[in-house]
């Protein structure tokens, strides 16, 4: 029996650094630019290989990470485990990401977020996640990755929405993998946030196992 699809609620749209479609987020970023004039404090573009086998989808930029530097997971705690693991499994040229000018190159991998702007208290509203979904839809259509890694439930559901899949058919669980109608696999992991790593809800060993599964799958596609 084939899986039913959801109704398309967002249209593809090209990424824009000047996007102000979500008034709450735009107002918040305007305030951040006043308080931190040296911060990027705008929508954060995806980073990495333009034709990746793996697309990693996070939640949203962190206040002193991507929101500051303008590059996903760069310069904050959440990026420590991510970039070390990417380097370990051959996706990154370096194990540390501090600054957009650090020379880091991703190989066969690209990183984006479900929400491109810093949300207050790192908590985007459901309407903001839906509004931003058009950008993710465009990325998925253009890239056609063989593997997608969702970091957390919000990213997991955003990917499914962007691919017109019924969320209920693909329950999120750390370490889960789902075959999608687009002939790609969706892999799930807890987000590599400070809270999850400090409480050991997510350990380095757990995270590495997810990437080991992804690397094995991608190598089998060659």
Backbone as JSON Lines, residues from 0, in Angstrom:
{"i":0,"aa":"X","n":[0.85,-1.19,0.0],"ca":[0.0,0.0,0.0],"c":[0.89,1.24,0.0]}
{"i":1,"aa":"X","n":[0.65,2.17,-0.9],"ca":[1.47,3.36,-1.01],"c":[1.12,4.35,0.09]}
{"i":2,"aa":"X","n":[2.1,5.14,0.47],"ca":[1.89,6.13,1.5],"c":[1.21,7.36,0.9]}
{"i":3,"aa":"X","n":[0.29,7.93,1.63],"ca":[-0.39,9.12,1.16],"c":[0.48,10.34,1.4]}
{"i":4,"aa":"X","n":[0.28,11.38,0.61],"ca":[1.06,12.6,0.7],"c":[0.24,13.71,1.37]}
{"i":5,"aa":"X","n":[0.96,14.64,1.94],"ca":[0.31,15.81,2.47],"c":[0.06,16.81,1.34]}
{"i":6,"aa":"X","n":[-0.82,17.75,1.57],"ca":[-1.06,18.82,0.6],"c":[0.12,19.78,0.65]}
{"i":7,"aa":"X","n":[0.6,20.22,-0.52],"ca":[1.72,21.15,-0.55],"c":[1.28,22.48,0.06]}
{"i":8,"aa":"X","n":[1.99,22.92,1.1],"ca":[1.63,24.17,1.76],"c":[2.67,25.26,1.54]}
{"i":9,"aa":"X","n":[3.82,24.92,0.99],"ca":[4.83,25.92,0.7],"c":[5.34,25.74,-0.71]}
{"i":10,"aa":"X","n":[5.68,26.82,-1.37],"ca":[6.23,26.77,-2.71],"c":[7.73,26.95,-2.65]}
{"i":11,"aa":"X","n":[8.46,26.38,-3.62],"ca":[9.9,26.59,-3.63],"c":[10.22,28.08,-3.74]}
{"i":12,"aa":"X","n":[11.27,28.5,-3.07],"ca":[11.69,29.9,-3.17],"c":[13.19,29.99,-3.02]}
{"i":13,"aa":"X","n":[13.84,30.86,-3.79],"ca":[15.3,31.0,-3.69],"c":[15.67,31.71,-2.4]}
{"i":14,"aa":"X","n":[16.81,31.32,-1.84],"ca":[17.26,31.91,-0.59],"c":[17.59,33.39,-0.76]}
{"i":15,"aa":"X","n":[17.29,34.17,0.25],"ca":[17.59,35.61,0.22],"c":[18.11,36.06,1.57]}
{"i":16,"aa":"X","n":[19.25,36.75,1.57],"ca":[19.79,37.32,2.78],"c":[18.93,38.46,3.31]}
{"i":17,"aa":"X","n":[18.05,38.97,2.46],"ca":[17.21,40.11,2.82],"c":[15.8,39.68,3.21]}
{"i":18,"aa":"X","n":[15.58,38.38,3.41],"ca":[14.24,37.9,3.72],"c":[13.75,38.47,5.05]}
{"i":19,"aa":"X","n":[12.52,39.0,5.03],"ca":[11.86,39.49,6.26],"c":[10.43,38.97,6.32]}
{"i":20,"aa":"X","n":[10.21,37.79,5.78],"ca":[8.85,37.24,5.67],"c":[8.22,36.98,7.04]}
{"i":21,"aa":"X","n":[9.05,36.68,8.03],"ca":[8.55,36.44,9.39],"c":[8.82,37.69,10.23]}
{"i":22,"aa":"X","n":[7.78,38.46,10.51],"ca":[7.97,39.76,11.16],"c":[8.62,39.63,12.53]}
{"i":23,"aa":"X","n":[8.27,38.6,13.3],"ca":[8.86,38.42,14.63],"c":[10.36,38.19,14.53]}
{"i":24,"aa":"X","n":[10.78,37.36,13.59],"ca":[12.2,37.07,13.42],"c":[12.93,38.29,12.88]}
{"i":25,"aa":"X","n":[12.33,39.0,11.94],"ca":[12.97,40.19,11.38],"c":[13.16,41.26,12.45]}
{"i":26,"aa":"X","n":[12.17,41.43,13.3],"ca":[12.27,42.41,14.39],"c":[13.35,42.0,15.38]}
{"i":27,"aa":"X","n":[13.4,40.71,15.69],"ca":[14.41,40.2,16.61],"c":[15.81,40.42,16.06]}
{"i":28,"aa":"X","n":[16.02,40.13,14.78],"ca":[17.34,40.31,14.19],"c":[17.74,41.78,14.12]}
{"i":29,"aa":"X","n":[16.77,42.64,13.88],"ca":[17.07,44.07,13.86],"c":[17.61,44.51,15.22]}
{"i":30,"aa":"X","n":[17.02,43.99,16.29],"ca":[17.5,44.3,17.62],"c":[18.89,43.74,17.88]}
{"i":31,"aa":"X","n":[19.15,42.53,17.38],"ca":[20.47,41.92,17.55],"c":[21.53,42.74,16.83]}
{"i":32,"aa":"X","n":[21.21,43.26,15.65],"ca":[22.18,44.07,14.9],"c":[22.53,45.36,15.65]}
{"i":33,"aa":"X","n":[21.58,45.9,16.37],"ca":[21.86,47.1,17.17],"c":[22.78,46.75,18.34]}
{"i":34,"aa":"X","n":[22.48,45.64,19.01],"ca":[23.25,45.23,20.18],"c":[24.61,44.68,19.8]}
{"i":35,"aa":"X","n":[24.68,43.98,18.63],"ca":[25.93,43.37,18.16],"c":[26.16,43.78,16.7]}
{"i":36,"aa":"X","n":[26.62,45.0,16.47],"ca":[26.77,45.48,15.08],"c":[27.76,44.68,14.25]}
{"i":37,"aa":"X","n":[28.63,43.9,14.89],"ca":[29.6,43.1,14.15],"c":[29.09,41.7,13.83]}
{"i":38,"aa":"X","n":[27.85,41.37,14.24],"ca":[27.28,40.06,13.96],"c":[26.64,40.03,12.57]}
{"i":39,"aa":"X","n":[26.58,38.85,11.98],"ca":[25.88,38.64,10.71],"c":[24.4,39.01,10.87]}
{"i":40,"aa":"X","n":[23.73,38.43,11.83],"ca":[22.36,38.78,12.22],"c":[21.4,38.96,11.05]}
{"i":41,"aa":"X","n":[21.44,38.02,10.14],"ca":[20.54,37.96,8.99],"c":[20.27,36.48,8.7]}
{"i":42,"aa":"X","n":[19.4,36.19,7.74],"ca":[19.24,34.79,7.36],"c":[20.6,34.16,7.03]}
{"i":43,"aa":"X","n":[20.78,32.91,7.39],"ca":[22.05,32.21,7.2],"c":[21.93,31.23,6.04]}
{"i":44,"aa":"X","n":[22.79,31.38,5.06],"ca":[22.77,30.52,3.88],"c":[23.35,29.15,4.2]}
{"i":45,"aa":"X","n":[23.01,28.18,3.37],"ca":[23.59,26.85,3.49],"c":[25.08,26.92,3.2]}
{"i":46,"aa":"X","n":[25.81,25.89,3.65],"ca":[27.26,25.85,3.48],"c":[27.69,24.46,3.06]}
{"i":47,"aa":"X","n":[28.6,24.4,2.07],"ca":[29.18,23.12,1.71],"c":[29.15,22.84,0.22]}
{"i":48,"aa":"X","n":[29.32,21.57,-0.1],"ca":[29.37,21.08,-1.47],"c":[28.08,21.41,-2.21]}
{"i":49,"aa":"X","n":[28.2,21.88,-3.44],"ca":[27.01,22.24,-4.22],"c":[26.28,21.02,-4.78]}
{"i":50,"aa":"X","n":[26.94,19.89,-4.83],"ca":[26.31,18.64,-5.29],"c":[26.6,17.56,-4.25]}
{"i":51,"aa":"X","n":[26.0,17.67,-3.08],"ca":[26.35,16.76,-1.99],"c":[25.62,15.43,-2.07]}
{"i":52,"aa":"X","n":[26.26,14.41,-1.53],"ca":[25.56,13.15,-1.31],"c":[24.76,13.21,-0.03]}
{"i":53,"aa":"X","n":[25.21,14.08,0.9],"ca":[24.59,14.21,2.21],"c":[24.19,15.65,2.46]}
{"i":54,"aa":"X","n":[22.94,15.87,2.82],"ca":[22.46,17.18,3.26],"c":[22.1,17.08,4.73]}
{"i":55,"aa":"X","n":[22.72,17.91,5.55],"ca":[22.43,17.94,6.98],"c":[21.51,19.11,7.26]}
{"i":56,"aa":"X","n":[20.42,18.85,7.99],"ca":[19.44,19.89,8.29],"c":[19.37,20.08,9.8]}
{"i":57,"aa":"X","n":[19.74,21.26,10.26],"ca":[19.64,21.61,11.67],"c":[18.35,22.35,11.96]}
{"i":58,"aa":"X","n":[18.27,22.93,13.14],"ca":[17.07,23.65,13.55],"c":[17.1,25.09,13.06]}
{"i":59,"aa":"X","n":[18.01,25.89,13.6],"ca":[18.09,27.32,13.29],"c":[19.46,27.83,13.72]}
{"i":60,"aa":"X","n":[19.88,28.99,13.23],"ca":[21.18,29.54,13.66],"c":[21.21,29.8,15.16]}
{"i":61,"aa":"X","n":[22.37,29.58,15.77],"ca":[22.56,29.89,17.18],"c":[23.0,31.34,17.35]}
{"i":62,"aa":"X","n":[22.65,31.93,18.46],"ca":[22.9,33.35,18.7],"c":[24.36,33.72,18.48]}
{"i":63,"aa":"X","n":[25.28,33.0,19.1],"ca":[26.69,33.35,19.02],"c":[27.47,32.42,18.09]}
{"i":64,"aa":"X","n":[26.74,31.63,17.33],"ca":[27.36,30.74,16.34],"c":[27.07,31.24,14.94]}
{"i":65,"aa":"X","n":[26.16,30.58,14.25],"ca":[25.84,30.95,12.87],"c":[25.29,32.36,12.77]}
{"i":66,"aa":"X","n":[24.51,32.8,13.75],"ca":[23.98,34.16,13.71],"c":[25.1,35.2,13.79]}
{"i":67,"aa":"X","n":[26.19,34.83,14.45],"ca":[27.34,35.74,14.54],"c":[28.24,35.65,13.32]}
{"i":68,"aa":"X","n":[28.52,34.42,12.89],"ca":[29.52,34.21,11.83],"c":[28.94,34.16,10.43]}
{"i":69,"aa":"X","n":[27.64,33.85,10.32],"ca":[27.02,33.74,9.0],"c":[27.21,32.39,8.34]}
{"i":70,"aa":"X","n":[27.74,31.39,9.07],"ca":[27.92,30.05,8.52],"c":[27.34,29.03,9.49]}
{"i":71,"aa":"X","n":[26.57,28.06,9.01],"ca":[25.9,27.11,9.9],"c":[26.85,26.41,10.88]}
{"i":72,"aa":"X","n":[26.45,26.36,12.15],"ca":[27.17,25.61,13.19],"c":[28.61,26.06,13.38]}
{"i":73,"aa":"X","n":[28.92,27.3,13.02],"ca":[30.3,27.78,13.1],"c":[30.47,28.74,14.27]}
{"i":74,"aa":"X","n":[31.38,28.38,15.19],"ca":[31.71,29.27,16.28],"c":[30.9,29.07,17.54]}
{"i":75,"aa":"X","n":[30.13,27.99,17.64],"ca":[29.38,27.74,18.87],"c":[29.53,26.29,19.3]}
{"i":76,"aa":"X","n":[28.95,25.97,20.44],"ca":[29.11,24.63,21.02],"c":[28.53,23.54,20.11]}
{"i":77,"aa":"X","n":[27.39,23.82,19.48],"ca":[26.74,22.79,18.66],"c":[27.63,22.33,17.51]}
{"i":78,"aa":"X","n":[28.51,23.21,17.05],"ca":[29.36,22.84,15.93],"c":[30.57,22.01,16.31]}
{"i":79,"aa":"X","n":[30.9,21.96,17.59],"ca":[32.1,21.23,18.01],"c":[32.01,19.76,17.63]}
{"i":80,"aa":"X","n":[30.95,19.09,18.08],"ca":[30.79,17.67,17.79],"c":[30.49,17.44,16.31]}
{"i":81,"aa":"X","n":[29.7,18.33,15.71],"ca":[29.33,18.14,14.3],"c":[30.56,18.16,13.39]}
{"i":82,"aa":"X","n":[31.38,19.2,13.5],"ca":[32.5,19.32,12.57],"c":[33.61,18.32,12.87]}
{"i":83,"aa":"X","n":[33.78,17.95,14.14],"ca":[34.75,16.9,14.46],"c":[34.32,15.58,13.82]}
{"i":84,"aa":"X","n":[33.02,15.3,13.86],"ca":[32.51,14.05,13.29],"c":[32.56,14.08,11.77]}
{"i":85,"aa":"X","n":[32.23,15.22,11.18],"ca":[32.32,15.35,9.73],"c":[33.76,15.09,9.26]}
{"i":86,"aa":"X","n":[34.72,15.63,9.97],"ca":[36.13,15.41,9.62],"c":[36.5,13.93,9.77]}
{"i":87,"aa":"X","n":[36.04,13.31,10.84],"ca":[36.36,11.91,11.12],"c":[35.88,11.0,9.98]}
{"i":88,"aa":"X","n":[34.73,11.32,9.4],"ca":[34.15,10.45,8.36],"c":[34.37,10.98,6.94]}
{"i":89,"aa":"X","n":[35.32,11.89,6.79],"ca":[35.75,12.3,5.46],"c":[34.9,13.36,4.8]}
{"i":90,"aa":"X","n":[34.0,13.99,5.54],"ca":[33.15,15.02,4.95],"c":[33.72,16.43,5.1]}
{"i":91,"aa":"X","n":[34.67,16.61,6.01],"ca":[35.22,17.94,6.26],"c":[36.73,17.94,6.22]}
{"i":92,"aa":"X","n":[37.32,19.04,5.73],"ca":[38.77,19.13,5.63],"c":[39.42,19.44,6.97]}
{"i":93,"aa":"X","n":[38.63,19.96,7.92],"ca":[39.14,20.28,9.25],"c":[38.14,19.79,10.3]}
{"i":94,"aa":"X","n":[38.64,19.64,11.52],"ca":[37.78,19.16,12.6],"c":[37.18,20.3,13.43]}
{"i":95,"aa":"X","n":[37.61,21.52,13.15],"ca":[37.15,22.68,13.92],"c":[36.63,23.75,12.97]}
{"i":96,"aa":"X","n":[35.49,24.35,13.33],"ca":[34.91,25.44,12.54],"c":[34.75,26.65,13.45]}
{"i":97,"aa":"X","n":[35.55,27.67,13.21],"ca":[35.55,28.84,14.07],"c":[35.04,30.08,13.35]}
{"i":98,"aa":"X","n":[35.44,30.22,12.1],"ca":[35.18,31.45,11.36],"c":[35.0,31.11,9.88]}
{"i":99,"aa":"X","n":[34.15,31.84,9.16],"ca":[33.96,31.55,7.73],"c":[35.22,31.63,6.89]}
{"i":100,"aa":"X","n":[36.25,32.3,7.41],"ca":[37.51,32.43,6.68],"c":[38.57,31.44,7.16]}
{"i":101,"aa":"X","n":[38.14,30.37,7.83],"ca":[39.1,29.41,8.38],"c":[39.59,28.37,7.38]}
{"i":102,"aa":"X","n":[39.09,28.44,6.15],"ca":[39.55,27.52,5.11],"c":[38.89,26.16,5.11]}
{"i":103,"aa":"X","n":[37.91,25.97,5.98],"ca":[37.21,24.68,6.04],"c":[36.44,24.42,4.75]}
{"i":104,"aa":"X","n":[36.58,23.21,4.23],"ca":[35.87,22.78,3.02],"c":[35.11,21.49,3.33]}
{"i":105,"aa":"X","n":[33.87,21.41,2.9],"ca":[33.1,20.19,3.06],"c":[33.14,19.4,1.75]}
{"i":106,"aa":"X","n":[33.26,18.08,1.88],"ca":[33.35,17.2,0.72],"c":[32.12,16.29,0.68]}
{"i":107,"aa":"X","n":[31.31,16.42,-0.37],"ca":[30.13,15.58,-0.51],"c":[29.07,15.83,0.54]}
{"i":108,"aa":"X","n":[29.11,16.99,1.17],"ca":[28.2,17.3,2.27],"c":[27.83,18.78,2.23]}
{"i":109,"aa":"X","n":[26.62,19.08,2.63],"ca":[26.13,20.45,2.71],"c":[25.29,20.57,3.98]}
{"i":110,"aa":"X","n":[25.35,21.74,4.64],"ca":[24.63,21.96,5.88],"c":[23.68,23.14,5.73]}
{"i":111,"aa":"X","n":[22.46,22.96,6.2],"ca":[21.46,24.03,6.18],"c":[20.64,23.93,7.46]}
{"i":112,"aa":"X","n":[19.62,24.78,7.56],"ca":[18.74,24.77,8.71],"c":[17.28,24.81,8.28]}
{"i":113,"aa":"X","n":[16.42,24.26,9.11],"ca":[14.98,24.31,8.83],"c":[14.48,25.74,8.87]}
{"i":114,"aa":"X","n":[15.04,26.54,9.77],"ca":[14.72,27.97,9.88],"c":[16.01,28.74,9.69]}
{"i":115,"aa":"X","n":[16.02,29.68,8.78],"ca":[17.27,30.36,8.41],"c":[17.65,31.5,9.33]}
{"i":116,"aa":"X","n":[16.73,31.98,10.15],"ca":[16.99,33.12,11.02],"c":[17.02,32.71,12.49]}
{"i":117,"aa":"X","n":[17.79,33.44,13.27],"ca":[17.84,33.22,14.71],"c":[16.48,33.52,15.33]}
{"i":118,"aa":"X","n":[15.86,32.54,16.0],"ca":[14.6,32.8,16.69],"c":[14.84,33.18,18.15]}
{"i":119,"aa":"X","n":[13.98,33.99,18.74],"ca":[14.12,34.29,20.16],"c":[14.13,33.0,20.99]}
{"i":120,"aa":"X","n":[15.07,32.92,21.93],"ca":[15.21,31.76,22.81],"c":[15.4,30.46,22.03]}
{"i":121,"aa":"X","n":[15.86,30.58,20.79],"ca":[16.11,29.42,19.92],"c":[14.86,28.57,19.71]}
{"i":122,"aa":"X","n":[13.7,29.21,19.72],"ca":[12.43,28.49,19.58],"c":[11.59,29.12,18.47]}
{"i":123,"aa":"X","n":[11.72,28.64,17.25],"ca":[10.87,29.17,16.17],"c":[9.43,28.74,16.37]}
{"i":124,"aa":"X","n":[8.52,29.6,15.94],"ca":[7.1,29.28,16.01],"c":[6.73,28.35,14.85]}
{"i":125,"aa":"X","n":[5.68,27.54,15.01],"ca":[5.26,26.66,13.91],"c":[5.03,27.41,12.6]}
{"i":126,"aa":"X","n":[4.45,28.6,12.67],"ca":[4.2,29.37,11.45],"c":[5.51,29.78,10.79]}
{"i":127,"aa":"X","n":[6.54,30.06,11.58],"ca":[7.84,30.45,11.04],"c":[8.53,29.25,10.38]}
{"i":128,"aa":"X","n":[8.38,28.09,10.97],"ca":[8.95,26.87,10.37],"c":[8.29,26.61,9.02]}
{"i":129,"aa":"X","n":[6.98,26.77,8.96],"ca":[6.26,26.56,7.69],"c":[6.66,27.61,6.66]}
{"i":130,"aa":"X","n":[6.78,28.86,7.09],"ca":[7.12,29.95,6.17],"c":[8.49,29.73,5.54]}
{"i":131,"aa":"X","n":[9.42,29.21,6.33],"ca":[10.78,29.0,5.85],"c":[10.92,27.7,5.06]}
{"i":132,"aa":"X","n":[9.9,26.89,5.04],"ca":[10.01,25.57,4.41],"c":[10.22,25.65,2.9]}
{"i":133,"aa":"X","n":[9.8,26.76,2.3],"ca":[10.02,26.91,0.86],"c":[11.49,26.94,0.49]}
{"i":134,"aa":"X","n":[12.32,27.49,1.37],"ca":[13.76,27.5,1.12],"c":[14.32,26.08,1.16]}
{"i":135,"aa":"X","n":[13.89,25.3,2.14],"ca":[14.35,23.92,2.24],"c":[13.85,23.1,1.06]}
{"i":136,"aa":"X","n":[12.63,23.36,0.64],"ca":[12.09,22.67,-0.53],"c":[12.96,22.92,-1.77]}
{"i":137,"aa":"X","n":[13.37,24.17,-1.94],"ca":[14.22,24.52,-3.08],"c":[15.56,23.81,-3.0]}
{"i":138,"aa":"X","n":[16.14,23.77,-1.8],"ca":[17.43,23.11,-1.62],"c":[17.34,21.63,-1.96]}
{"i":139,"aa":"X","n":[16.29,20.98,-1.5],"ca":[16.13,19.55,-1.74],"c":[15.89,19.27,-3.22]}
{"i":140,"aa":"X","n":[15.14,20.11,-3.9],"ca":[14.88,19.91,-5.32],"c":[16.14,20.11,-6.14]}
{"i":141,"aa":"X","n":[16.96,21.08,-5.76],"ca":[18.16,21.39,-6.53],"c":[19.28,20.4,-6.27]}
{"i":142,"aa":"X","n":[19.36,19.88,-5.05],"ca":[20.49,19.05,-4.67],"c":[20.27,17.57,-4.93]}
{"i":143,"aa":"X","n":[19.03,17.11,-4.7],"ca":[18.71,15.69,-4.82],"c":[19.73,14.81,-4.11]}
{"i":144,"aa":"X","n":[19.95,15.05,-2.81],"ca":[20.95,14.25,-2.08],"c":[20.51,12.81,-1.91]}
{"i":145,"aa":"X","n":[21.49,11.91,-1.78],"ca":[21.18,10.5,-1.55],"c":[20.82,10.25,-0.1]}
{"i":146,"aa":"X","n":[21.36,11.09,0.8],"ca":[21.1,10.95,2.23],"c":[20.82,12.31,2.83]}
{"i":147,"aa":"X","n":[19.86,12.35,3.74],"ca":[19.52,13.57,4.46],"c":[19.61,13.23,5.94]}
{"i":148,"aa":"X","n":[20.32,14.06,6.69],"ca":[20.41,13.88,8.13],"c":[19.64,14.99,8.82]}
{"i":149,"aa":"X","n":[18.61,14.62,9.58],"ca":[17.83,15.59,10.34],"c":[18.33,15.6,11.77]}
{"i":150,"aa":"X","n":[18.74,16.77,12.24],"ca":[19.2,16.93,13.61],"c":[18.03,17.41,14.46]}
{"i":151,"aa":"X","n":[17.3,16.48,15.03],"ca":[16.17,16.82,15.88],"c":[14.83,16.71,15.18]}
{"i":152,"aa":"X","n":[13.79,16.75,15.98],"ca":[12.43,16.54,15.48],"c":[11.98,17.64,14.53]}
{"i":153,"aa":"X","n":[12.3,18.89,14.85],"ca":[11.86,20.0,14.0],"c":[12.44,19.85,12.6]}
{"i":154,"aa":"X","n":[13.73,19.56,12.51],"ca":[14.37,19.37,11.21],"c":[13.78,18.17,10.49]}
{"i":155,"aa":"X","n":[13.56,17.09,11.22],"ca":[12.96,15.88,10.66],"c":[11.61,16.19,10.0]}
{"i":156,"aa":"X","n":[10.77,16.88,10.71],"ca":[9.44,17.2,10.19],"c":[9.51,18.21,9.05]}
{"i":157,"aa":"X","n":[10.46,19.13,9.12],"ca":[10.62,20.11,8.04],"c":[11.02,19.44,6.74]}
{"i":158,"aa":"X","n":[11.91,18.45,6.82],"ca":[12.31,17.71,5.62],"c":[11.11,16.99,5.02]}
{"i":159,"aa":"X","n":[10.34,16.32,5.85],"ca":[9.18,15.58,5.35],"c":[8.16,16.53,4.72]}
{"i":160,"aa":"X","n":[7.95,17.68,5.34],"ca":[7.01,18.66,4.79],"c":[7.51,19.18,3.43]}
{"i":161,"aa":"X","n":[8.8,19.43,3.33],"ca":[9.37,19.93,2.08],"c":[9.3,18.91,0.96]}
{"i":162,"aa":"X","n":[9.24,17.62,1.33],"ca":[9.16,16.54,0.34],"c":[7.74,16.01,0.19]}
{"i":163,"aa":"X","n":[6.76,16.7,0.8],"ca":[5.34,16.33,0.68],"c":[5.06,14.93,1.22]}
{"i":164,"aa":"X","n":[5.72,14.6,2.32],"ca":[5.48,13.3,2.95],"c":[4.63,13.48,4.21]}
{"i":165,"aa":"X","n":[3.85,12.46,4.53],"ca":[3.03,12.5,5.73],"c":[3.91,12.25,6.95]}
{"i":166,"aa":"X","n":[3.95,13.23,7.84],"ca":[4.84,13.17,8.99],"c":[4.56,11.93,9.84]}
{"i":167,"aa":"X","n":[3.31,11.57,9.99],"ca":[2.94,10.43,10.82],"c":[3.52,9.11,10.3]}
{"i":168,"aa":"X","n":[3.84,9.05,9.03],"ca":[4.38,7.82,8.45],"c":[5.86,7.61,8.75]}
{"i":169,"aa":"X","n":[6.53,8.65,9.26],"ca":[7.98,8.57,9.49],"c":[8.3,9.1,10.89]}
{"i":170,"aa":"X","n":[8.09,8.32,11.93],"ca":[8.34,8.8,13.29],"c":[9.82,9.06,13.55]}
{"i":171,"aa":"X","n":[10.09,10.17,14.23],"ca":[11.48,10.51,14.56],"c":[11.99,9.64,15.71]}
{"i":172,"aa":"X","n":[13.22,9.19,15.58],"ca":[13.9,8.48,16.66],"c":[15.4,8.55,16.38]}
{"i":173,"aa":"X","n":[16.17,8.77,17.41],"ca":[17.61,8.82,17.19],"c":[18.09,7.49,16.6]}
{"i":174,"aa":"X","n":[18.88,7.6,15.52],"ca":[19.42,6.42,14.87],"c":[18.49,5.8,13.84]}
{"i":175,"aa":"X","n":[17.27,6.33,13.72],"ca":[16.32,5.78,12.73],"c":[16.72,6.18,11.32]}
{"i":176,"aa":"X","n":[16.31,5.39,10.36],"ca":[16.5,5.73,8.94],"c":[15.24,5.38,8.19]}
{"i":177,"aa":"X","n":[14.86,6.24,7.26],"ca":[13.59,6.12,6.55],"c":[13.83,6.22,5.04]}
{"i":178,"aa":"X","n":[13.27,5.27,4.3],"ca":[13.33,5.33,2.84],"c":[12.23,6.27,2.37]}
{"i":179,"aa":"X","n":[12.61,7.29,1.58],"ca":[11.68,8.28,1.09],"c":[11.3,8.0,-0.35]}
{"i":180,"aa":"X","n":[10.16,8.52,-0.76],"ca":[9.71,8.32,-2.13],"c":[10.63,8.96,-3.15]}
{"i":181,"aa":"X","n":[11.44,9.93,-2.7],"ca":[12.36,10.62,-3.6],"c":[13.62,9.8,-3.86]}
{"i":182,"aa":"X","n":[13.64,8.54,-3.38],"ca":[14.78,7.63,-3.56],"c":[15.98,8.06,-2.71]}
{"i":183,"aa":"X","n":[15.74,8.86,-1.71],"ca":[16.78,9.21,-0.74],"c":[16.41,8.59,0.6]}
{"i":184,"aa":"X","n":[17.39,8.5,1.47],"ca":[17.15,8.01,2.82],"c":[17.24,9.18,3.79]}
{"i":185,"aa":"X","n":[16.33,9.22,4.75],"ca":[16.36,10.21,5.81],"c":[16.88,9.54,7.07]}
{"i":186,"aa":"X","n":[17.99,10.06,7.59],"ca":[18.59,9.57,8.83],"c":[18.27,10.56,9.95]}
{"i":187,"aa":"X","n":[18.02,10.05,11.14],"ca":[17.66,10.89,12.29],"c":[18.74,10.85,13.36]}
{"i":188,"aa":"X","n":[18.97,12.0,13.98],"ca":[19.83,12.08,15.15],"c":[19.3,13.15,16.09]}
{"i":189,"aa":"X","n":[19.53,12.95,17.38],"ca":[19.3,14.06,18.29],"c":[20.2,15.21,17.88]}
{"i":190,"aa":"X","n":[19.75,16.41,18.14],"ca":[20.54,17.6,17.8],"c":[21.79,17.64,18.66]}
{"i":191,"aa":"X","n":[22.89,18.09,18.06],"ca":[24.17,18.16,18.78],"c":[24.28,19.46,19.57]}
{"i":192,"aa":"X","n":[23.24,19.83,20.27],"ca":[23.2,21.05,21.06],"c":[23.98,20.87,22.36]}
{"i":193,"aa":"X","n":[24.29,21.99,22.99],"ca":[24.98,21.95,24.28],"c":[24.17,21.15,25.3]}
{"i":194,"aa":"X","n":[22.85,21.38,25.33],"ca":[22.01,20.69,26.3],"c":[22.08,19.18,26.09]}
{"i":195,"aa":"X","n":[21.93,18.73,24.86],"ca":[21.92,17.28,24.59],"c":[23.26,16.63,24.87]}
{"i":196,"aa":"X","n":[24.35,17.32,24.56],"ca":[25.67,16.71,24.79],"c":[26.06,16.79,26.27]}
{"i":197,"aa":"X","n":[25.71,17.87,26.94],"ca":[26.05,17.99,28.35],"c":[25.27,17.0,29.22]}
{"i":198,"aa":"X","n":[24.02,16.76,28.85],"ca":[23.21,15.8,29.61],"c":[23.45,14.37,29.15]}
{"i":199,"aa":"X","n":[24.26,14.22,28.09],"ca":[24.59,12.92,27.5],"c":[23.36,12.21,26.93]}
{"i":200,"aa":"X","n":[22.36,13.01,26.62],"ca":[21.28,12.45,25.8],"c":[21.86,12.04,24.44]}
{"i":201,"aa":"X","n":[22.84,12.83,24.0],"ca":[23.59,12.49,22.8],"c":[25.07,12.43,23.16]}
{"i":202,"aa":"X","n":[25.67,11.27,23.0],"ca":[27.1,11.11,23.25],"c":[27.85,11.11,21.91]}
{"i":203,"aa":"X","n":[29.15,11.37,21.94],"ca":[29.93,11.31,20.7],"c":[29.81,9.95,20.02]}
{"i":204,"aa":"X","n":[29.76,8.89,20.8],"ca":[29.65,7.54,20.22],"c":[28.32,7.36,19.5]}
{"i":205,"aa":"X","n":[27.24,7.88,20.08],"ca":[25.92,7.8,19.43],"c":[25.91,8.57,18.12]}
{"i":206,"aa":"X","n":[26.52,9.75,18.14],"ca":[26.55,10.6,16.94],"c":[27.4,9.96,15.85]}
{"i":207,"aa":"X","n":[28.53,9.41,16.25],"ca":[29.41,8.78,15.27],"c":[28.76,7.56,14.62]}
{"i":208,"aa":"X","n":[27.95,6.84,15.37],"ca":[27.29,5.68,14.79],"c":[26.34,6.09,13.68]}
{"i":209,"aa":"X","n":[25.65,7.21,13.86],"ca":[24.77,7.71,12.8],"c":[25.58,8.02,11.55]}
{"i":210,"aa":"X","n":[26.71,8.67,11.72],"ca":[27.55,9.01,10.57],"c":[28.19,7.77,9.96]}
{"i":211,"aa":"X","n":[28.5,6.78,10.77],"ca":[29.03,5.52,10.23],"c":[27.99,4.87,9.34]}
{"i":212,"aa":"X","n":[26.72,4.91,9.75],"ca":[25.63,4.35,8.94],"c":[25.47,5.13,7.64]}
{"i":213,"aa":"X","n":[25.59,6.45,7.72],"ca":[25.46,7.28,6.52],"c":[26.61,7.02,5.57]}
{"i":214,"aa":"X","n":[27.82,6.98,6.09],"ca":[28.98,6.73,5.25],"c":[28.9,5.37,4.57]}
{"i":215,"aa":"X","n":[28.48,4.37,5.3],"ca":[28.33,3.04,4.71],"c":[27.29,3.06,3.6]}
{"i":216,"aa":"X","n":[26.16,3.73,3.83],"ca":[25.13,3.82,2.81],"c":[25.63,4.55,1.56]}
{"i":217,"aa":"X","n":[26.29,5.69,1.75],"ca":[26.77,6.45,0.59],"c":[27.83,5.68,-0.17]}
{"i":218,"aa":"X","n":[28.71,4.99,0.53],"ca":[29.75,4.2,-0.16],"c":[29.12,3.09,-1.0]}
{"i":219,"aa":"X","n":[27.99,2.56,-0.54],"ca":[27.31,1.51,-1.29],"c":[26.66,2.04,-2.57]}
{"i":220,"aa":"X","n":[26.44,3.35,-2.65],"ca":[25.82,3.94,-3.83],"c":[26.81,4.19,-4.95]}
{"i":221,"aa":"X","n":[28.08,4.09,-4.65],"ca":[29.11,4.4,-5.66],"c":[29.24,3.28,-6.69]}
